[in-house]
Amino acid sequence: MNTMNNGGSGARVTPLVQKTNKRRQDFMREIAALHALPQDSPHFPRLVSAHWPTKQVTTAYCGEPLRTKDQCPSDWKEQLLGIEAQLQKHNIFHNDVHVDNLVVNKDNKLCLIDFGWATFDRPHKDKHINLTPSKIKNAKTCLDFPVE
């Protein structure tokens, strides 16, 4: 997912770049998931604005992409288990968990981003990359997602 700074406001503009006829559906899924998740959690983006005509979702700044094992917080497994529990509590399936959709902030908190494939109540029929306790426990580093 491409992001760009929004004029120093601390927010990131995340344009949807997928060129399919499901573009509006992806946009709506992202907005619905971000509205359902706790806005005060460091583990999920805080929705700032959404604008359908420009196909842009703006969230508060969440952190930087994970590039090396050194960037993984020492408690990354516990954080991912907490993220998974919050998703479960809100009946949200992310459906696209991989290292490119995890960022880390200056306080060493992981944040799961890009909810364009999110579904509610059950996983999407074409996607199966969701956080589960067994996947988290079997991963060697936070860079190991997806773990099949």
C-alpha positions in Angstrom: 0.0 0.0 0.0 1.4 3.4 -1.0 1.3 6.1 1.6 2.4 9.8 1.5 2.7 12.4 4.1 -0.1 14.9 4.3 1.6 18.2 4.6 3.2 17.6 8.0 -0.1 17.0 9.8 1.1 13.7 11.2 -1.5 11.9 9.1 -0.9 9.7 6.1 -3.0 9.7 3.0 -3.5 6.2 1.7 -4.9 6.1 -1.8 -6.5 3.0 -3.0 -4.7 2.0 -6.1 -6.3 -1.3 -6.9 -7.8 -1.2 -10.5 -10.8 -3.6 -10.2 -14.5 -3.1 -10.3 -14.4 -3.9 -6.6 -12.6 -0.7 -5.8 -15.7 0.9 -4.0 -16.2 -2.4 -2.1 -12.6 -2.4 -0.9 -13.0 1.3 0.1 -16.1 0.6 2.1 -14.6 -2.5 3.8 -11.6 -0.5 4.9 -13.8 2.3 6.3 -16.2 -0.1 8.1 -13.3 -2.0 9.7 -11.6 1.2 10.8 -14.8 2.5 12.3 -15.4 -0.8 14.2 -11.9 -0.9 15.8 -10.9 1.0 18.9 -9.7 4.4 17.8 -7.4 4.8 20.8 -5.4 1.6 20.1 -1.8 1.8 19.0 -2.4 -1.4 17.1 -4.9 -0.1 14.5 -4.9 3.0 12.3 -7.1 5.9 13.6 -9.4 7.0 10.8 -9.1 10.7 10.0 -11.1 11.0 6.8 -12.4 9.1 3.8 -13.2 10.7 0.4 -14.7 8.4 -2.2 -14.3 10.7 -5.3 -10.5 10.7 -4.8 -10.5 7.2 -3.4 -8.4 8.2 -0.4 -8.5 7.1 3.2 -6.5 9.2 5.6 -5.4 7.7 8.9 -3.2 9.1 11.7 0.4 8.2 11.3 0.9 4.6 12.6 4.7 4.0 12.2 7.3 2.8 9.7 7.3 -0.5 7.7 9.2 -3.4 9.1 12.3 -4.1 7.1 14.6 -6.0 9.4 14.4 -8.4 12.3 16.0 -5.7 14.5 12.8 -3.6 14.0 10.6 -6.3 15.5 9.6 -5.4 19.1 10.8 -7.9 21.7 7.2 -8.6 22.7 5.9 -8.9 19.1 4.2 -12.2 19.8 2.2 -10.8 22.7 1.3 -7.7 20.6 0.1 -9.9 17.7 -1.9 -12.0 20.1 -3.5 -8.8 21.4 -4.2 -7.6 17.9 -5.8 -11.0 17.0 -8.0 -10.9 20.2 -9.2 -7.4 19.3 -10.1 -8.4 15.8 -11.9 -11.4 17.1 -13.8 -9.3 19.7 -15.1 -7.1 16.8 -15.7 -10.1 14.5 -13.3 -8.7 11.9 -11.1 -10.9 9.6 -8.3 -8.9 8.1 -7.8 -11.5 5.3 -4.4 -10.0 4.2 -1.9 -10.3 7.1 1.7 -10.1 5.9 4.7 -8.2 6.8 3.9 -5.3 4.4 0.7 -4.7 6.4 2.5 -4.4 9.8 4.3 -1.2 10.8 6.0 -0.3 14.1 5.8 3.1 15.8 8.4 4.9 17.9 7.1 3.3 21.0 7.8 -0.2 19.5 4.1 -0.9 19.1 3.0 -3.0 16.0 0.1 -1.6 14.0 -1.9 -3.7 11.5 -2.8 -1.6 8.4 -4.7 -2.0 5.1 -8.2 -3.3 5.8 -9.3 -3.3 2.2 -9.9 -7.1 2.3 -11.5 -7.1 5.7 -14.7 -9.1 6.3 -17.0 -9.4 9.3 -18.1 -12.6 10.9 -16.2 -15.0 8.6 -13.1 -15.0 6.5 -13.3 -13.9 2.8 -13.8 -17.0 0.6 -10.6 -16.1 -1.5 -8.4 -15.0 1.4 -7.1 -17.1 4.3 -4.2 -15.1 5.7 -5.5 -14.2 9.1 -3.9 -14.0 12.5 -4.4 -17.1 14.6 -2.7 -17.9 17.9 -1.1 -21.0 16.3 0.4 -18.9 13.4 1.7 -16.4 15.9 3.2 -19.0 18.2 4.9 -20.8 15.3 6.4 -17.7 13.7 10.1 -17.2 14.4 10.0 -13.4 13.9 7.4 -10.8 13.2 8.7 -10.8 9.6 7.5 -14.4 9.0 3.9 -13.6 8.0 2.2 -15.2 6.2 2.8 -18.4 8.0 0.9 -21.3 6.5 
